[in-house]
Amino acid sequence: MSMNIVQSKRNLKRRVEGFFASEKDERQAASNFIEALSMHAHVYIFGGMIRDIGLFGHNGFSSDIDLVFHGSRHKLYQALESLNIPHFTENKFGGFRLTHSRMDYDIWSLEDTWAFREDVISLHNIDSLLHTTLMTWDAVIYDINAKKIITQPNYFQDLINRRLDLVLEKNPNEKGSVVKIIRTIYGKNAATLGGKLCAFLKNHLSCYSSTELIQYERANFDKNLITAARIDKLLILLEQWQKGEDIIINVQQKPKTIHYKCITEKGNVFP
């Protein structure tokens, strides 16, 4: 998919609002549903949807919509019931999963965000949510009620430069995080990997075989992007990486066989 990277908050806001202003039935239904939900509490679109629209434009988004509800889980449950949403289910993190007019949603209470609930990140205001993502490109919010984009100051410069970095290392699913990072690198056309992301991959990528990562992706995603060759390519780059530096991704480089080590959380090294 060709990239069409947004240049500013103003333009990203215009793209997001243009997506929901479309005449397509499912987008109109999404707009109506989100607006109705925002009558019960402040609602924010978070992460992947805004990221993909920012990278590729309206047609670059084809996944689910993540919504954060600024109210209690009980109030969110009551709001969904009052909107006559059928068959919504609670997930293991306390949020709700549902399908409405052919679009999928993950919705959770702000206070139930994993990093807040586990006291990994302190919740001060909605900007605190930007510190809970795995990667920098996901750290973006559209405030439904205030109709504004919320990001870190360097967000758009990183998008324009296609520079991807780590935000929060600690998470409840290490293997899933490794898979998500690889999928973002190759599926979203990252050109540069920041030093924090390189350190995370250096420590964790080699702890899983290519087969494990490929099988995990196939079990959890419809579109598969991970191959043994792509994993080997990253391992080669990480062997050459110097701490604190960025890595430039060379998509033409052919992988070769290498030997690597796995560093556990306690610092033990295994060949």
C-alpha positions in Angstrom: 0.0 0.0 0.0 1.4 3.4 -1.0 2.1 5.8 1.9 0.5 9.2 2.2 2.0 10.5 5.4 0.1 13.3 7.2 2.1 16.4 8.0 0.4 18.1 10.9 -2.3 17.8 13.6 -4.6 20.0 11.5 -4.4 17.7 8.5 -4.7 14.5 10.6 -7.9 15.9 12.3 -9.2 16.7 8.8 -8.5 13.1 7.7 -10.2 11.5 10.7 -13.3 13.7 10.4 -13.4 13.0 6.7 -13.3 9.3 7.3 -16.5 9.5 9.4 -18.1 12.0 7.0 -17.9 9.4 4.2 -21.2 8.3 2.6 -20.2 4.6 3.2 -22.8 3.0 5.4 -20.4 1.4 7.9 -18.6 4.7 8.4 -21.8 6.6 9.0 -22.9 3.9 11.4 -19.5 4.2 13.2 -19.9 7.9 13.5 -23.4 7.7 14.9 -22.4 5.0 17.4 -19.3 6.8 18.7 -21.2 10.1 18.9 -24.0 8.4 20.9 -21.5 6.8 23.2 -19.8 10.2 23.8 -23.1 11.4 25.2 -22.5 9.2 28.3 -18.9 10.2 28.9 -15.8 11.7 27.2 -14.7 9.2 24.4 -11.4 9.0 22.6 -10.3 7.1 19.5 -6.9 5.7 20.4 -4.0 4.2 18.5 -4.1 2.1 15.4 -7.0 3.7 13.5 -5.6 7.2 13.8 -2.0 5.9 13.0 -3.1 4.1 9.8 -5.1 7.1 8.6 -2.1 9.2 9.3 0.2 6.9 7.4 -1.9 5.9 4.4 -5.1 8.0 4.3 -8.7 6.9 4.6 -8.3 3.7 2.7 -5.3 2.6 4.7 -7.5 1.7 7.7 -9.2 -1.7 7.7 -8.8 -3.0 11.3 -10.8 -2.4 14.5 -11.5 0.8 16.3 -10.1 1.3 19.8 -12.2 3.5 22.0 -11.3 4.8 25.5 -14.3 5.7 27.7 -13.6 8.3 30.4 -16.0 6.7 33.0 -16.1 3.6 35.1 -16.4 0.1 33.6 -19.9 -0.2 35.0 -21.0 3.1 33.4 -19.5 1.9 30.1 -21.5 -1.4 30.4 -24.7 0.6 31.1 -24.0 2.9 28.1 -23.6 0.0 25.7 -26.8 -1.6 27.0 -28.7 1.7 26.6 -27.6 1.9 23.0 -29.0 -1.6 22.3 -25.7 -3.0 21.2 -26.1 -6.8 20.9 -23.6 -9.5 21.8 -20.8 -7.4 23.2 -18.3 -9.5 25.3 -15.9 -8.6 28.1 -12.2 -9.4 27.5 -9.6 -10.5 30.0 -8.5 -6.9 30.5 -11.9 -5.6 31.5 -12.8 -4.0 28.2 -15.5 -4.9 25.8 -15.4 -6.3 22.2 -18.2 -5.8 19.8 -19.1 -5.7 16.1 -21.5 -3.0 14.9 -22.5 -2.5 11.2 -19.6 -4.6 9.9 -17.0 -2.7 12.0 -15.2 -4.2 15.1 -14.6 -2.2 18.3 -12.5 -2.6 21.4 -13.8 -0.3 24.1 -12.5 0.1 27.6 -12.6 2.4 30.6 -9.7 4.8 30.8 -8.9 3.6 34.4 -8.8 0.0 33.1 -5.9 0.7 30.7 -3.4 -2.1 31.6 -0.5 0.2 32.5 -2.7 2.4 34.8 -4.3 -0.5 36.5 -1.0 -2.2 37.2 0.6 1.1 38.4 3.2 0.9 35.6 2.2 4.5 34.5 0.4 7.1 36.6 -2.9 8.4 35.4 -3.0 12.2 35.6 -5.0 13.2 32.6 -5.8 11.9 29.1 -2.2 12.8 27.9 -1.0 10.0 30.3 -2.5 7.5 27.8 0.2 8.4 25.3 2.7 6.8 27.6 0.9 3.4 27.7 1.5 2.3 24.1 4.1 -0.2 22.9 5.3 1.9 20.0 5.5 5.6 19.2 3.3 5.5 16.1 0.4 4.2 18.3 0.7 7.1 20.7 -2.0 9.2 19.2 -5.6 10.2 20.3 -8.6 11.8 18.7 -10.8 13.4 21.3 -14.4 12.9 20.1 -16.0 15.5 22.4 -13.4 18.2 21.9 -12.7 17.3 18.2 -8.9 17.5 18.5 -5.8 15.4 18.0 -3.5 14.7 21.0 0.1 13.6 20.5 3.6 14.0 21.7 5.5 17.0 20.2 7.7 14.9 17.9 4.9 12.6 16.7 4.6 13.9 13.2 8.3 14.3 12.6 8.7 10.6 13.5 5.9 9.7 11.1 7.3 11.8 8.3 10.8 10.2 8.8 9.2 6.8 9.2 11.1 6.4 12.5 9.6 3.9 14.9 10.6 3.6 18.5 9.5 2.0 21.8 7.3 3.7 24.3 6.6 1.2 27.1 8.6 -1.9 27.4 6.7 -3.5 30.2 3.5 -5.3 29.0 1.5 -8.4 29.7 2.4 -10.3 26.5 6.0 -10.3 25.5 5.7 -12.6 22.6 2.7 -10.7 21.3 4.7 -7.5 21.5 7.6 -8.9 19.5 5.1 -10.0 16.8 3.4 -6.6 16.8 6.7 -4.8 16.4 7.7 -7.0 13.5 4.3 -6.6 11.8 4.6 -2.8 12.2 8.1 -2.6 10.8 7.2 -4.6 7.6 3.4 -3.8 7.4 3.7 0.0 8.0 7.0 0.5 6.1 9.2 1.7 8.9 12.5 3.2 7.6 14.4 3.7 10.9 14.2 1.9 14.3 14.9 4.0 17.4 17.4 3.0 20.0 14.9 1.9 22.7 13.1 -0.3 20.2 16.4 -1.8 19.0 17.3 -2.6 22.7 14.0 -4.3 23.2 14.4 -6.4 20.1 18.0 -7.2 20.9 16.9 -8.6 24.3 13.7 -10.4 23.3 13.6 -11.3 19.5 16.0 -14.2 19.7 14.1 -15.7 22.7 11.6 -17.1 20.2 12.1 -19.3 17.2 10.9 -18.1 13.8 8.3 -20.9 13.9 6.9 -19.7 17.2 6.5 -16.1 16.0 5.0 -17.2 12.7 2.6 -19.5 14.3 1.5 -16.8 16.8 0.9 -14.4 14.0 -1.2 -16.9 12.1 -3.3 -17.7 15.1 -4.0 -14.0 15.9 -4.0 -12.1 12.6 -5.8 -12.6 9.3 -3.0 -11.1 7.2 0.4 -12.6 7.7 3.6 -10.5 7.4 6.3 -12.4 9.3 8.7 -14.7 7.6 11.9 -16.4 8.7 13.9 -14.3 6.3 12.5 -11.1 7.8 13.3 -12.2 11.3 16.8 -13.2 10.2 17.3 -9.8 8.6 16.4 -8.0 11.9 18.7 -10.3 13.9 21.6 -9.4 11.5 20.9 -5.7 11.9 20.7 -6.1 15.7 24.0 -7.9 15.8 25.6 -4.9 14.2 23.7 -2.4 16.3 25.5 -0.1 18.8 23.7 0.9 22.0 21.9 4.2 21.7 22.0 4.4 18.0 19.1 4.1 15.4 19.0 1.3 12.8 18.3 2.1 9.2 16.2 -0.6 7.5 17.7 -1.8 4.2 14.8 -3.7 2.5 17.1 -4.9 -0.3 19.6 -6.7 2.1 19.4 -10.4 1.9 19.5 -12.4 5.1 22.2 -14.9 6.0 22.5 -17.6 8.6 23.6 -16.3 12.0 24.0 -17.5 15.6 22.3 -15.5 18.3 21.8 -15.4 22.1 18.6 -14.9 24.2 18.9 -12.5 27.2 16.3 -13.2 29.8 14.7 -10.6 32.2 17.2 -11.6 34.9 20.1 -11.0 32.6 21.0 -14.7 32.0 22.3 -15.5 28.6 21.6 -18.7 26.7 23.1 -19.7 23.3 
